[in-house]
């Protein structure tokens, strides 16, 4: 009977130690889980920041393209006006030259 009691007490001690070990392991796993949750939140935040930056870069690129198209239109318009002004100046210069030649004759 004593031997049976001793076996049960030993088994109880083993189970207590095993329970303590499992409890400690559970605490460690909870800490790891908490750390992983924080890492995941940081990752999500960084991913959101990167997505926002990518959207901003894309928008800026589109804006630059639109601005460049507008500039090209303005340059073409100004070039056409300058060309017409130059033709008008040449014509006026020719008329003045002709008038001067006529007066000198």
C-alpha positions in Angstrom: 0.0 0.0 0.0 2.8 2.4 0.9 4.5 1.6 -2.4 1.2 2.5 -4.2 1.0 5.8 -2.3 4.6 6.6 -3.1 4.0 5.9 -6.9 1.0 8.2 -6.8 2.9 11.0 -5.0 5.7 10.6 -7.5 3.3 10.8 -10.4 1.6 13.9 -8.8 5.0 15.6 -8.5 5.9 14.7 -12.1 2.5 16.0 -13.3 3.0 19.2 -11.2 6.4 19.9 -12.8 5.0 19.1 -16.3 2.1 21.5 -15.6 4.6 24.2 -14.5 6.6 23.6 -17.6 3.5 23.8 -19.8 2.4 27.0 -18.0 5.9 28.6 -18.7 5.8 27.5 -22.3 2.3 29.0 -22.6 3.6 32.3 -21.2 6.5 32.2 -23.7 4.1 31.5 -26.5 1.8 34.3 -25.4 4.8 36.7 -25.4 5.8 35.5 -28.9 2.3 35.9 -30.1 2.1 39.4 -28.7 5.4 40.3 -30.4 4.2 38.8 -33.7 1.0 40.9 -33.4 3.1 44.1 -32.9 5.3 43.1 -35.9 2.2 42.4 -38.0 0.7 45.8 -37.0 4.0 47.5 -37.9 4.2 45.7 -41.2 0.6 46.7 -42.0 1.4 50.3 -41.2 4.5 50.2 -43.3 2.6 48.6 -46.2 -0.1 51.3 -45.9 2.7 54.0 -46.0 4.2 52.3 -49.1 0.9 52.1 -50.8 0.2 55.8 -50.1 3.7 56.7 -51.4 3.1 54.6 -54.6 -0.2 56.4 -55.1 1.4 59.8 -54.6 4.2 58.9 -57.0 1.7 57.8 -59.6 -0.4 60.9 -59.1 2.7 63.1 -59.4 3.8 61.3 -62.5 0.3 61.8 -64.1 0.4 65.5 -63.1 3.8 65.9 -64.6 2.6 64.3 -67.8 -0.4 66.6 -67.9 1.7 69.6 -67.2 4.1 68.6 -69.9 1.3 68.2 -72.4 0.0 71.7 -71.5 3.5 73.2 -71.9 3.9 71.6 -75.3 0.6 73.1 -76.4 1.6 76.5 -75.1 5.0 76.3 -76.8 3.4 75.3 -80.1 0.9 78.2 -79.7 3.7 80.6 -78.9 5.8 79.3 -81.8 2.9 79.8 -84.2 2.4 83.4 -82.9 6.1 84.1 -83.1 6.2 82.8 -86.7 3.2 84.9 -87.7 4.8 88.0 -85.9 8.0 87.4 -87.8 6.2 87.1 -91.1 4.5 90.4 -90.3 7.8 92.1 -89.4 9.4 90.9 -92.6 6.5 92.2 -94.6 6.6 95.5 -92.8 10.3 95.7 -93.3 9.9 95.0 -96.9 7.3 97.7 -97.2 9.5 100.2 -95.4 12.4 99.3 -97.6 10.3 99.7 -100.7 9.0 103.1 -99.5 12.5 104.3 -98.8 13.7 103.2 -102.2 10.8 105.0 -103.8 11.6 108.2 -101.9 15.2 108.0 -102.8 14.4 107.7 -106.5 
